[in-house]
Amino acid sequence: MAIAERPAADVARPIAPEAVARTTRPVKFWALVGGLIWTYQIYILMKWVTGPFFHEVKPGPTPLPSAMKIAIVTYLVIQWALFFGLGYRWVVRPLWRERTLGIDGVLFLTWAGFFWTWDPTGNYLSPTFTYNSWIPNMGSWVNGIPGWNTPAHPGAQAPEPWLFTAGAYSVFFVLMPIFGCWLMRRIRQRYPRIGTAGLLVIVYLVVAVLETALEGLLWMRMGLYTYAGTPDKLPNLFPSHYYKYPIYESFAWGIVLVAVTYIRWSVDDRGESIAERGLSEVKATKTAKNGLRVLAMVGLLYSVVIVGYFMPYWAFWGAHDSTFPKDVQKRSYLMDGICGPGTQRACPGPNVPLFRAHSITITPQGTIANPDGGTRPVHSTMASG
């Protein structure tokens, strides 16, 4: 469904050649950004699959509760059924029938590639969250990211459970913008004078509540992952449990989701969103245009996520220490060998500073350890004359 925001007179007015040149800039610019981002991702992934970190992180000695196993397996079956069903509806069928993608198909493919590289980068500065290593994994590629700070070893790091993350973004973060656009239409029908900004504010608040329900009350409770290391000084739901949930996560992702909602809402009479403006003036085959659209959406959407979500995350959450709840530390399948029992690193807390790769660390027993081949600090005294 395309929502035309422009006056009808603008649609009927002939397009001058110089205007065509201007309108081709957004799609080309964002496609260039998207191409650079995907090139970077491919480079990081190649380093991963050819290096030592392409290694399974095992769940450890703590047995996973049967109820948790049943919940995770049931959920994953439902999620992948939705993934393939929606993928057929939004991608396969339109390409088969018309050889072109709609906005939902473009968003679906864009989100499908998001979890590669970007999903785990919340741990760029410190271990703020971990995934459940009972879910099949082959470690993670994060150690190939320039400047990565959180220490890791093959088989001991926050793993990326592709069986969960590879499908979750494409399913839920396309359905939410679809719902957001539906909500905007309904509100405008009832209150026709309300502007787009007012509609987006309402959608933002609703999406933040839905995000809290999805993550805080569903995914966290099932044990898919835990926000063990997010700051204690900021508001958290259930702070002493493995399903500790930082409420600000909902409002941060709300920014991203309302931005995606607006991208979808911005589709004009030509079927072009703000990321794809000028596509109709590009001389290319339908296949090439489909590729250009996906690259343009990657460029814009990933930029929104980096600026609107990850930068605040690194500045306000990842750069501050917090205490890992004891309920998490006693579950090896959530600790993933990062810190705590069975390792040479005490988890960050009020009396334990954030650790870095190759740094001297404090063990869980309170002694000094040198696990990564670092050099102990040399103490010198000044002779008094």
N, C-alpha and C positions, 0 to 999 in steps of 0.2 A: 504494500500500500504506500503510494507516494503522496506526500503532503507538500503542496506547493505554497511556499511562503511569499512568492513574488506576486505583484499585481498582474492581472491578465494582460494589461497593456504591454508589460515588459515581455511577455511570452510572444505576442504577435509582432513586436517591433523587429525589423530586419537587423541582423547582426553585422556590424561593420567589420572589415578585415582586421583593423587594429584591436577591436574588442575580442576577436577570436584569438589573437596572439596572447592577449592578457588572460583569457579564460583557460588556456591550455597550461598555464603555469602551475596552478595548484596540483593537478594530478601528476605532472612531471616532477615537481619538486618533492612531493611526498613519496612517489615511487622511487626516486633516487635515495631518499632517507631510508625507505624500507629495504632497498637493495643492499645498502651498506650494513644495516642491522642484521639482515639474514646472512650476509657474507661473514660478519663477525661471529654469528652463532655457529655457522658451519665450521669455522676455524676452531672454536672452542670445543665443539663436539668431536672433531677429528683428533684433537689433542687427547681427549678423554678416552676414546675407544682404542687408541694406539698406545696409551700410557698405563701406568701401574694402578690408577684409580678406577679402572674399569673392573671393579671387584665387588662382589656381593657383601653387603653389610648384614650380618646375621642378627637375629633377634636376641641372642644371648640366653642366659640360664633361666630367666623369669618366664614361667609358663603363661601364655596368653589365656585369659578367661574364655570359656566356651561361648558365653553370651556375646563377647566381643568378636570372636571369630564368625559366629553366625550373622551378626549385624553387618560386619564388613563385607562378607561374601554376598549377602543378600543385596546390600546397597550397590556393590560393584556390578552385579548382574543387571539391576535396574538401570544404572547409569549407562552401561554399554548398550543396552537395548534402546535407550533414548538416543544415544550417540549415533548408532547406525540408522535408526528410524529417521531422525532429524537430518542426518547427513544425506540420506537418500532424497528426502523431500526438498532440502534447500540446495543441494549440490548436484547429485547424480541426475535427478529427473529434469531440472532446468537445462543442464548441459546436454542431456540426451535429446530433449525435445526442441530446444531453441538455441543450443550452443552458446548460451550466455548465462551469467549468474545474476541473481537478485541481491539486494543488500544483505539479506540474512545469510545467503550462501557465502558472500564475501566475509562477513563477520565470523561465520563458522570456521572458515579456513584460517583466518587471521588468528583467532584464539587457539586453534589446534596447534599452531606453531609456537604459541607463547611460552608454554611451560619449558620448552627447550631453552636453557640458559637462564631465563628471567625468573622463573618461579622461586628458586631457592636463594635468590640474591638478597633476601632480607637478612641473611646471616653474613653479609659481606664484612661487617666490622666485629661482630660477636655472635655467639650462638643464642639466638632469640627463640627459635622454634626447631623442632625435630619431627620427622615423620616416623611412623610405625614401621620398623624394619621387618616385621612379619610379612608385610605386603611385598611381593616379588620386586627385587631391585638389583641394580648393578652399580651401586654406589652413586656417585654424582660427578659432574664435570666442573664443579665450581672452582677447583684448585687451579684450573687453567685460566681463570679470569684474572686479568692484571690487577695487582694490589690486594688480592684476596687475603684477609687477615685471620680468619678463624682456622686454627690448626686442624689438620686431618691426617689420617694414615689410610692406606688401602685397607678396607674392611672396618674402619673406625671413623665414621663421619656421618653427617646428616644425609641419608640417602634420598634419592628422588624416586618415589614409587609410581612409575609410569602407568601402572594399571589403574591408578586413581587419577593422577593429575592430567594425563594425556587426554582424558575425556571430559573432565569436570568443567574446564573453562569453556569449551565449545557448547556444552549443553546449557549450563546455568547462566553464563554471562552473555548468551544471545537471547535466551528466554526472558531474562530480566529487562533488557531494553525493549523487547517486544511488548512486555507488560507495561513498561513505562510509557511507550507511545500510545498504547490503548488507553491508559489512565489519562494522559494528556488530552486525547480526543474527547473522552467522556466529560472531563472537567470543562473543556472549552464549549462543549454543547450546552452545558448547564449555565456556565458563566462566560458568555462570548467575549466580554470585554477584557478578560484576563490576558496578560501578555505572556510571551514565551518564557521570559525570565521567571514570572510567578509560577508558571506550570512546572518549570524545572526545579524550583525550590520545593514544591509539594512532592514531586517525584523523588527528590533527594532524600527527604525525610522518610518516605515510605520504603525506599530501597534500603536505607540504613537499617530499618527495622527488619526487613526481609533478610538482609545479610547477617544480622545478629541471630536470627532464627536458623538460617542455613548453617552457619559456622558454629556459633556458640551453643546451640541446642541440638544440632544434628551431628555434624562432622566431628566436633570435639568429644561429644558423649560416646560416639562409636569408637573413639580411639584412633582415628586415622592419623592424627598428628597432635602436637601439643605446643602451646606458646609458653614453654617453660621459662624462658629467659627474658620475657618482656618486662619493662620497668615496674617495680612494685609501687612506686610513688604515683603512677597514673592509675585511673580506675580500671579494675578488673572484676569480672564475674567469677565466682568460685576460685579465689586466688590460691587456696591451699590444696587444690585438687589437680589431677592430670588434665582435666578439661577446663583449666583456667583460661578465661577468654578476655583479652583486652578490648574494652568497649570501643576505644578509638579506632580499632581496626575496621569496624563497621562504617564509621564516618569517613575514614580514609578511602576505603574501597567504594563508598558511596559517591565520592568525587569522580572516580573512574567510571562507575556505572552510569551516572547521570550524564557524563560527557559522551559515553557511547550511545545513550538514549538520544541525546541531541544530534549526534552524527546520523543516526537512523532517521530521526524526525526531519532532518535537513534535506532529505532526498527530494529533488525537484521534479519538474514535469519530464525531464529527460532521463530520470532514473539515476541521477548523480548526487551523491552526498557531498559534503564540503571537502572531503578528501579526494573526490573524483571529478571536481569541476573542470570542464574542458575536455573530458574524455570523448564526447561525441564529435569533437573537431579533430581528433587525432586520426590520421589515416593509417589504419592497421586492420588486420583480420580480427574476427571475433575472439579467437583463441588468444591472440596477443593482447587484446583489450582486457580480457578476463585476467590475464597475468598482471597487466598494468594496474588494474583495480585492486587486486589483492596486495601488490607491493605498496600501493599508495595507502591502503588501509593499515598495513603493517607500520608504515612510516608514521602516520598520524596517531594511531591507537597506542603503539608502544611508546611514543614520545609523551603522550598523556599519562601513561602508567609510570614512566620514569620520573616525570616532573611532579605529577599529582600524588603519587603514592610512595615510590621508593626514596626519593630525596627527603621527604619528611620522616620516613621510617628510619633512614640512616642517621638523620640529625637528632631526632628526639627519642628513638627507641633503641636502635642498634649501638649507639655510642655511650650508653649508660648501663651500668651493671645492675643486676637484680639477683634475687635468691631463687634457685630452682626449688620448687616445692618438693618436700620429702615424698609425696605421693608419686611424683615423676621419677625421682632418683631410685626408688625401689623397683622400677619397671625397666629392665634392661632393653626391652624392645622399643622403648621411647628414648632411652639415653644414647643408644647407637655407638657406645664407646667414646663419646666426645669428652666427657668429664665424669667425676663422681666415682662410685664404687667400681673397683676393678681396673681403674686407670691411674695414671700418675698426675692427674690434674684435678684439683678441687674445683667444683663449679663456681662461677663468679657469684659474688655476694658482697654484703657490706664490708667484710674483712678480707675479701679475696678480689684483687683487681682483675680486670679483663686481661685475658692472656692473648698472646700473639704467636705466630709461627716462629719456632726456634728461640723461644723465650724461656728463661728459668721460671718454673712454676711451683706452686704449693700443692702438695699431695693431699688427698682426703684425710690423711693422718696428721697433717700439719707440718710435715717436713719439706725440705727443699729438694726439688728434682730437676734434672737436666735431660728431659726426654728426647729432645730433638737435636742434640749435638751443639747446643748453644754454648756460649762462653760465660762462665760465672763472672759477676762484676768484681773488679779488682779494687780493694779498699786501700787507700794510701793515707798516711798521716804526715802532717807537717811538723818538722822538728823545730822546736822553739829555741832561740838562741840565747 
